């Protein structure tokens, strides 16, 4: 009888977790995409001002305009055409991946981000961002095993690493998906106790501890 109650309790906790993910997950992913958009916009505009006569700059500007106008399919085609460009290839591929993710093709987005993360043409600061975005999208792809996500995210959690807090949050969610509640609680606890954790992440971590009965 005790096993039945434990199973019911676990199912209720999982249901609450899924509800919280539906509530906050889209904002977590959207926030990361906003970071990409901001970086891409700044770098794209800077490059465009320096070389505004270049065809690549004009094409990139036209592609971003298509996104703003909601002509997503055409925009993706335009970014795809620029993906091999020396000046705008990396930014175009970030945009391509965000379009795929927004359209629900999370597996394809993961693939693009993964390739950006290991591409020597990608600036080091953006490789970490690509890895984080790949991890976030991988959480939406059931065919990707938890260990594979953890393996790509764990190196970003070291002291002083730029993306360590969101990386720890991803690892906590991966642990939950794998059924390892103890590990999930540990990650969430570290986020709550770390004075440098951004407020939004700390709030989510505290709520997850409460849901998991570890607050």
DODOLUM-205213 format. One record per residue (C-alpha): residue in one letter; x, y, z; residue number from 1. Coordinates in pm, whole numbers. Example, Ala and Ser with C-alpha at 12.3 -4.5 7.8 and 13.67 -1.06 7.14 Angstrom:
- a	1230	-450	780	1
- s	1367	-106	714	2
This chain:
- x	0	0	0	1
- x	287	235	84	2
- x	427	193	-268	3
- x	96	302	-417	4
- x	91	621	-209	5
- x	450	696	-307	6
- x	364	652	-674	7
- x	62	880	-643	8
- x	271	1141	-459	9
- x	539	1124	-729	10
- x	278	1165	-1001	11
- x	133	1471	-826	12
- x	478	1625	-793	13
- x	550	1557	-1158	14
- x	219	1715	-1252	15
- x	308	2028	-1053	16
- x	651	2036	-1215	17
- x	498	2008	-1561	18
- x	256	2288	-1474	19
- x	540	2511	-1356	20
- x	739	2431	-1670	21
- x	442	2529	-1885	22
- x	417	2850	-1686	23
- x	784	2946	-1680	24
- x	957	2732	-1941	25
- x	845	2944	-2232	26
- x	983	3253	-2058	27
- x	1311	3079	-1982	28
- x	1355	2987	-2346	29
- x	1221	3319	-2468	30
- x	1468	3498	-2241	31
- x	1757	3306	-2391	32
- x	1632	3381	-2740	33
- x	1611	3750	-2650	34
- x	1978	3736	-2550	35
- x	2062	3590	-2889	36
- x	1853	3850	-3065	37
- x	2020	4132	-2873	38
- x	2370	4002	-2942	39
- x	2287	3934	-3303	40
- x	2128	4274	-3351	41
- x	2423	4458	-3198	42
- x	2689	4265	-3384	43
- x	2490	4265	-3703	44
- x	2434	4640	-3689	45
- x	2797	4710	-3601	46
- x	2916	4498	-3892	47
- x	2659	4653	-4117	48
- x	2773	5007	-4037	49
- x	3135	4916	-4103	50
- x	3062	4741	-4431	51
- x	2721	4872	-4532	52
- x	2812	4856	-4901	53
- x	2870	4483	-4884	54
- x	2600	4260	-5027	55
- x	2609	4038	-4718	56
- x	2515	4326	-4490	57
- x	2223	4419	-4708	58
- x	2102	4060	-4725	59
- x	2127	4016	-4347	60
- x	1934	4337	-4290	61
- x	1667	4221	-4535	62
- x	1640	3883	-4359	63
- x	1590	4041	-4016	64
- x	1326	4268	-4168	65
- x	1140	3961	-4294	66
- x	1130	3831	-3936	67
- x	988	4158	-3808	68
- x	724	4145	-4079	69
- x	626	3792	-3982	70
- x	739	3639	-4312	71
- x	910	3357	-4129	72
- x	948	3103	-4407	73
- x	1111	3359	-4634	74
- x	1331	3480	-4348	75
- x	1456	3129	-4277	76
- x	1544	3084	-4642	77
- x	1732	3413	-4639	78
- x	1928	3321	-4325	79
- x	2002	2978	-4469	80
- x	2149	3144	-4779	81
- x	2373	3353	-4551	82
- x	2476	3067	-4322	83
- x	2804	3012	-4505	84
- x	2886	3383	-4522	85
- x	3215	3482	-4363	86
- x	3070	3800	-4216	87
- x	2717	3700	-4124	88
- x	2716	3320	-4117	89
- x	2724	3272	-3739	90
- x	2454	3530	-3668	91
- x	2240	3392	-3948	92
- x	2262	3041	-3805	93
- x	2155	3167	-3460	94
- x	1853	3326	-3623	95
- x	1785	3009	-3819	96
- x	1788	2801	-3502	97
- x	1558	3042	-3316	98
- x	1311	3027	-3605	99
- x	1314	2646	-3596	100
- x	1262	2648	-3218	101
- x	976	2896	-3238	102
- x	815	2675	-3500	103
- x	832	2369	-3274	104
- x	1118	2193	-3453	105
- x	1329	2164	-3138	106
- x	1546	1877	-3263	107
- x	1655	2080	-3565	108
- x	1728	2381	-3343	109
- x	1943	2162	-3117	110
- x	2141	2043	-3419	111
- x	2211	2398	-3537	112
- x	2310	2519	-3190	113
- x	2534	2215	-3137	114
- x	2719	2284	-3458	115
- x	2758	2652	-3365	116
- x	2898	2552	-3026	117
- x	3187	2359	-3181	118
- x	3245	2577	-3487	119
- x	3577	2763	-3466	120
- x	3418	3051	-3656	121
- x	3180	3109	-3364	122
- x	3323	3362	-3114	123
- x	3401	3192	-2779	124
- x	3139	3396	-2590	125
- x	2870	3282	-2834	126
- x	2978	2917	-2821	127
- x	2868	2904	-2458	128
- x	2539	3068	-2547	129
- x	2486	2817	-2827	130
- x	2545	2533	-2581	131
- x	2292	2676	-2336	132
- x	2033	2720	-2608	133
- x	2098	2366	-2731	134
- x	2040	2236	-2378	135
- x	1715	2429	-2339	136
- x	1581	2299	-2667	137
- x	1704	1945	-2594	138
- x	1478	1941	-2287	139
- x	1187	1954	-2530	140
- x	1310	1654	-2731	141
- x	1224	1329	-2557	142
- x	1447	1129	-2790	143
- x	1756	1302	-2649	144
- x	1861	1113	-2332	145
- x	1923	1314	-2012	146
- x	2288	1207	-1996	147
- x	2352	1360	-2338	148
- x	2212	1694	-2222	149
- x	2408	1688	-1896	150
- x	2730	1609	-2080	151
- x	2704	1918	-2297	152
- x	2589	2150	-2017	153
- x	2807	2045	-1721	154
- x	3126	2220	-1847	155
- x	2942	2555	-1827	156
- x	2880	2531	-1452	157
- x	3233	2605	-1329	158
- x	3307	2897	-1092	159
- x	3288	3229	-1272	160
- x	3148	3079	-1592	161
- x	2923	3326	-1771	162
- x	2627	3091	-1806	163
- x	2674	2886	-1489	164
- x	2340	2971	-1329	165
- x	2118	2890	-1622	166
- x	2337	2584	-1687	167
- x	2273	2464	-1330	168
- x	1901	2521	-1378	169
- x	1909	2312	-1694	170
- x	2094	2034	-1509	171
- x	1827	2043	-1237	172
- x	1554	2002	-1497	173
- x	1750	1722	-1663	174
- x	1779	1546	-1327	175
- x	1403	1572	-1278	176
- x	1341	1434	-1623	177
- x	1569	1142	-1536	178
- x	1383	1084	-1209	179
- x	1681	1182	-992	180
- x	1505	1406	-741	181
- x	1803	1419	-505	182
- x	2028	1567	-775	183
- x	1757	1811	-882	184
- x	1715	1935	-525	185
- x	2091	1978	-494	186
- x	2111	2196	-806	187
- x	1810	2405	-706	188
- x	1951	2448	-354	189
- x	2282	2577	-491	190
- x	2097	2830	-705	191
- x	1893	2954	-410	192
- x	2199	2981	-185	193
- x	2423	3152	-442	194
- x	2414	3529	-388	195
- x	2506	3584	-752	196
- x	2213	3387	-894	197
- x	1990	3617	-1106	198
- x	1656	3689	-932	199
- x	1442	3514	-1193	200
- x	1641	3192	-1174	201
- x	1649	3202	-792	202
- x	1270	3245	-781	203
- x	1213	2946	-1009	204
- x	1462	2736	-809	205
- x	1287	2823	-481	206
- x	949	2729	-628	207
- x	1084	2400	-754	208
- x	1226	2321	-408	209
- x	881	2387	-266	210
- x	718	2158	-524	211
- x	971	1887	-452	212
- x	906	1919	-79	213
- x	1259	2036	-6	214
- x	1207	2405	75	215
